[in-house]
Amino acid sequence: MQEEIGVRGAQVAAQTLNPDVAIVLEGTTAHDLPNPTEEPDD
């Protein structure tokens, strides 16, 4: 899906598949880890 530029993929999928329900999952990076350890640079 092209969320950042207009949600075009969702519109095409919804019109093509005509679903009764949809489950939407969204993810992102986490920046709230307590005391993260740095990995050594190789």
MARDRENKOL-99529 format. One record per atom (N, C-alpha, C): residue number from 1; residue in one letter; chain; atom name; y, z, x. Coordinates in nm, 4 decimals, decimal comma. Layout:
<nodes>
[NUM "A" "A" "CA" [Y Z X]],
...
</nodes>
This chain:
<nodes>
[1 "M" "A" "N" [-0,1164 0,0000 0,0837]],
[1 "M" "A" "CA" [0,0000 0,0000 0,0000]],
[1 "M" "A" "C" [0,1238 0,0000 0,0890]],
[2 "Q" "A" "N" [0,2264 -0,0630 0,0450]],
[2 "Q" "A" "CA" [0,3496 -0,0720 0,1229]],
[2 "Q" "A" "C" [0,4544 0,0221 0,0646]],
[3 "E" "A" "N" [0,4294 0,1514 0,0779]],
[3 "E" "A" "CA" [0,5176 0,2515 0,0179]],
[3 "E" "A" "C" [0,6599 0,2433 0,0698]],
[4 "E" "A" "N" [0,6739 0,2254 0,1983]],
[4 "E" "A" "CA" [0,8066 0,2312 0,2582]],
[4 "E" "A" "C" [0,8948 0,1121 0,2215]],
[5 "I" "A" "N" [0,8363 0,0041 0,1731]],
[5 "I" "A" "CA" [0,9182 -0,1129 0,1386]],
[5 "I" "A" "C" [0,8944 -0,1591 -0,0048]],
[6 "G" "A" "N" [0,8841 -0,0654 -0,0982]],
[6 "G" "A" "CA" [0,8842 -0,1032 -0,2379]],
[6 "G" "A" "C" [0,7574 -0,0781 -0,3175]],
[7 "V" "A" "N" [0,6568 -0,0161 -0,2644]],
[7 "V" "A" "CA" [0,5334 0,0168 -0,3362]],
[7 "V" "A" "C" [0,4685 -0,1084 -0,3953]],
[8 "R" "A" "N" [0,4781 -0,2190 -0,3266]],
[8 "R" "A" "CA" [0,4245 -0,3455 -0,3784]],
[8 "R" "A" "C" [0,2734 -0,3416 -0,3972]],
[9 "G" "A" "N" [0,2018 -0,2817 -0,3052]],
[9 "G" "A" "CA" [0,0559 -0,2785 -0,3145]],
[9 "G" "A" "C" [0,0072 -0,2037 -0,4371]],
[10 "A" "A" "N" [0,0734 -0,0954 -0,4724]],
[10 "A" "A" "CA" [0,0343 -0,0171 -0,5894]],
[10 "A" "A" "C" [0,0548 -0,0969 -0,7175]],
[11 "Q" "A" "N" [0,1620 -0,1705 -0,7243]],
[11 "Q" "A" "CA" [0,1899 -0,2496 -0,8445]],
[11 "Q" "A" "C" [0,0857 -0,3593 -0,8625]],
[12 "V" "A" "N" [0,0509 -0,4276 -0,7571]],
[12 "V" "A" "CA" [-0,0508 -0,5334 -0,7643]],
[12 "V" "A" "C" [-0,1857 -0,4747 -0,8030]],
[13 "A" "A" "N" [-0,2239 -0,3633 -0,7401]],
[13 "A" "A" "CA" [-0,3525 -0,3001 -0,7706]],
[13 "A" "A" "C" [-0,3579 -0,2531 -0,9153]],
[14 "A" "A" "N" [-0,2506 -0,1929 -0,9639]],
[14 "A" "A" "CA" [-0,2486 -0,1432 -1,1012]],
[14 "A" "A" "C" [-0,2591 -0,2567 -1,2019]],
[15 "Q" "A" "N" [-0,1917 -0,3667 -1,1767]],
[15 "Q" "A" "CA" [-0,1966 -0,4790 -1,2701]],
[15 "Q" "A" "C" [-0,3298 -0,5522 -1,2629]],
[16 "T" "A" "N" [-0,3896 -0,5588 -1,1446]],
[16 "T" "A" "CA" [-0,5154 -0,6310 -1,1280]],
[16 "T" "A" "C" [-0,6334 -0,5503 -1,1798]],
[17 "L" "A" "N" [-0,6390 -0,4227 -1,1445]],
[17 "L" "A" "CA" [-0,7535 -0,3386 -1,1793]],
[17 "L" "A" "C" [-0,7423 -0,2740 -1,3165]],
[18 "N" "A" "N" [-0,6200 -0,2510 -1,3634]],
[18 "N" "A" "CA" [-0,5945 -0,1870 -1,4918]],
[18 "N" "A" "C" [-0,6728 -0,0563 -1,5060]],
[19 "P" "A" "N" [-0,6520 0,0397 -1,4157]],
[19 "P" "A" "CA" [-0,7292 0,1642 -1,4190]],
[19 "P" "A" "C" [-0,6834 0,2573 -1,5315]],
[20 "D" "A" "N" [-0,7739 0,3455 -1,5748]],
[20 "D" "A" "CA" [-0,7382 0,4484 -1,6728]],
[20 "D" "A" "C" [-0,6689 0,5664 -1,6044]],
[21 "V" "A" "N" [-0,7122 0,5970 -1,4830]],
[21 "V" "A" "CA" [-0,6520 0,7057 -1,4052]],
[21 "V" "A" "C" [-0,6408 0,6620 -1,2601]],
[22 "A" "A" "N" [-0,5598 0,7324 -1,1850]],
[22 "A" "A" "CA" [-0,5460 0,7056 -1,0421]],
[22 "A" "A" "C" [-0,5380 0,8380 -0,9674]],
[23 "I" "A" "N" [-0,5984 0,8429 -0,8506]],
[23 "I" "A" "CA" [-0,5898 0,9593 -0,7629]],
[23 "I" "A" "C" [-0,5116 0,9152 -0,6399]],
[24 "V" "A" "N" [-0,4028 0,9824 -0,6133]],
[24 "V" "A" "CA" [-0,3153 0,9447 -0,5031]],
[24 "V" "A" "C" [-0,3228 1,0518 -0,3951]],
[25 "L" "A" "N" [-0,3503 1,0092 -0,2730]],
[25 "L" "A" "CA" [-0,3533 1,0995 -0,1582]],
[25 "L" "A" "C" [-0,2474 1,0547 -0,0592]],
[26 "E" "A" "N" [-0,1736 1,1496 -0,0076]],
[26 "E" "A" "CA" [-0,0729 1,1164 0,0917]],
[26 "E" "A" "C" [-0,0860 1,2135 0,2074]],
[27 "G" "A" "N" [-0,0679 1,1633 0,3262]],
[27 "G" "A" "CA" [-0,0802 1,2496 0,4431]],
[27 "G" "A" "C" [0,0341 1,2277 0,5397]],
[28 "T" "A" "N" [0,0506 1,3232 0,6265]],
[28 "T" "A" "CA" [0,1528 1,3149 0,7293]],
[28 "T" "A" "C" [0,1098 1,4028 0,8458]],
[29 "T" "A" "N" [0,1840 1,3995 0,9521]],
[29 "T" "A" "CA" [0,1517 1,4837 1,0668]],
[29 "T" "A" "C" [0,1977 1,6268 1,0411]],
[30 "A" "A" "N" [0,1281 1,7228 1,1002]],
[30 "A" "A" "CA" [0,1641 1,8637 1,0857]],
[30 "A" "A" "C" [0,2406 1,9096 1,2091]],
[31 "H" "A" "N" [0,3510 1,9740 1,1868]],
[31 "H" "A" "CA" [0,4318 2,0265 1,2974]],
[31 "H" "A" "C" [0,4478 2,1779 1,2852]],
[32 "D" "A" "N" [0,3531 2,2423 1,2169]],
[32 "D" "A" "CA" [0,3663 2,3857 1,1946]],
[32 "D" "A" "C" [0,2510 2,4655 1,2556]],
[33 "L" "A" "N" [0,1921 2,4155 1,3624]],
[33 "L" "A" "CA" [0,0818 2,4853 1,4268]],
[33 "L" "A" "C" [0,1353 2,6029 1,5089]],
[34 "P" "A" "N" [0,0766 2,7223 1,4918]],
[34 "P" "A" "CA" [0,1239 2,8367 1,5699]],
[34 "P" "A" "C" [0,0780 2,8276 1,7148]],
[35 "N" "A" "N" [0,1690 2,8427 1,8080]],
[35 "N" "A" "CA" [0,1392 2,8441 1,9514]],
[35 "N" "A" "C" [0,0526 2,7264 1,9975]],
[36 "P" "A" "N" [0,0958 2,6057 1,9762]],
[36 "P" "A" "CA" [0,0136 2,4921 2,0218]],
[36 "P" "A" "C" [0,0075 2,4876 2,1744]],
[37 "T" "A" "N" [-0,1069 2,4511 2,2253]],
[37 "T" "A" "CA" [-0,1201 2,4381 2,3705]],
[37 "T" "A" "C" [-0,0949 2,2936 2,4086]],
[38 "E" "A" "N" [-0,0249 2,2756 2,5161]],
[38 "E" "A" "CA" [0,0041 2,1403 2,5616]],
[38 "E" "A" "C" [-0,1149 2,0853 2,6381]],
[39 "E" "A" "N" [-0,1438 1,9590 2,6166]],
[39 "E" "A" "CA" [-0,2512 1,8935 2,6903]],
[39 "E" "A" "C" [-0,1954 1,8447 2,8234]],
[40 "P" "A" "N" [-0,2739 1,8573 2,9291]],
[40 "P" "A" "CA" [-0,2252 1,8111 3,0597]],
[40 "P" "A" "C" [-0,2097 1,6594 3,0627]],
[41 "D" "A" "N" [-0,1075 1,6133 3,1323]],
[41 "D" "A" "CA" [-0,0874 1,4695 3,1502]],
[41 "D" "A" "C" [-0,1822 1,4196 3,2582]],
[42 "D" "A" "N" [-0,2560 1,3173 3,2267]],
[42 "D" "A" "CA" [-0,3486 1,2584 3,3252]],
[42 "D" "A" "C" [-0,2901 1,1354 3,3880]],
</nodes>
